[in-house]
Amino acid sequence: MTNEELIQRFEGDALPADSFHHADHVRLAFAYLSQYPVLQALEKFATALKRYAAARGKSQLYHETITHAYFFLIRERMARSAVVDWDEFAQLNPDLLEWKNGILTRYYRDATLQSDLARNVFVFPDKGAEP
């Protein structure tokens, strides 16, 4: 599926609720970043995620800090590698696809990510990256 097709299917609510997991979020962010300038991509991505969650009665699952942090990590990795193909990007960045004990544990304390503040607004990392 192309980036454009994925975005259209997601925005059209044509993806099953039980088949959209963390790696799919990363894939979708990659698609938006491949199609739009970065700030427009972030706005479209976040809006689509909120709409998707709300349509399933799960608005509380949207998490602003996690969304933005992953989004900009993906953006940085795309810029560093200049990869435009999703499969190649995924192969080069398996750490972005891990959810449990994923990359954000390098940058955030658990208490921070579990806070209402982090859920509602982007909070800057509060933990140094480990070597």
GIMO-V488414 format. One record per backbone hydrogen bond with DSSP energy under -0.5 kcal/mol. NH is the residue of the N-H (numbers start at 1). CO is the residue of the C=O. E is the energy in kcal/mol with one decimal. If there is no record, write none. Layout:
BEGIN
NH&CO&E + NH&CO&E
END
This chain:
BEGIN
6&2&-2.4 + 7&3&-2.4 + 8&4&-2.5 + 9&5&-2.6 + 10&6&-2.6 + 11&7&-3.2 + 12&8&-1.7 + 13&10&-1.7 + 14&9&-3.3 + 19&16&-1.5 + 20&17&-0.8 + 21&19&-0.7 + 24&21&-0.5 + 25&21&-1.8 + 26&22&-2.1 + 27&23&-2.3 + 28&24&-2.4 + 29&25&-2.6 + 30&26&-2.5 + 31&27&-2.1 + 32&28&-2.6 + 33&29&-2.7 + 34&30&-1.6 + 35&31&-1.1 + 35&32&-0.6 + 36&32&-2.2 + 41&37&-3.0 + 42&38&-2.4 + 43&39&-2.1 + 44&40&-2.5 + 45&41&-2.8 + 46&42&-2.9 + 47&43&-2.4 + 48&44&-2.4 + 49&45&-2.4 + 50&46&-2.5 + 51&47&-2.3 + 52&48&-2.5 + 53&49&-2.6 + 54&50&-2.6 + 55&51&-2.4 + 56&52&-0.7 + 56&53&-1.0 + 57&54&-1.9 + 58&53&-2.9 + 61&58&-2.3 + 62&59&-1.5 + 64&119&-2.4 + 65&118&-2.2 + 67&63&-2.6 + 68&64&-2.7 + 69&65&-2.8 + 70&66&-2.3 + 71&67&-2.2 + 72&68&-2.4 + 73&69&-1.9 + 74&70&-2.8 + 75&71&-2.3 + 76&72&-2.3 + 77&73&-2.4 + 78&74&-2.5 + 79&75&-2.2 + 80&76&-2.5 + 81&77&-2.0 + 82&78&-2.2 + 89&85&-2.5 + 90&86&-3.1 + 91&87&-2.0 + 92&88&-2.1 + 93&89&-1.4 + 96&93&-1.5 + 97&93&-0.5 + 97&94&-1.0 + 98&94&-0.5 + 98&95&-0.5 + 102&99&-1.7 + 103&95&-0.8 + 105&102&-1.9 + 106&103&-1.9 + 107&104&-1.0 + 108&104&-2.5 + 113&109&-1.9 + 114&110&-1.8 + 115&112&-1.4 + 119&115&-1.5 + 120&116&-1.9 + 121&117&-2.6 + 126&107&-1.1 + 127&107&-1.9
END
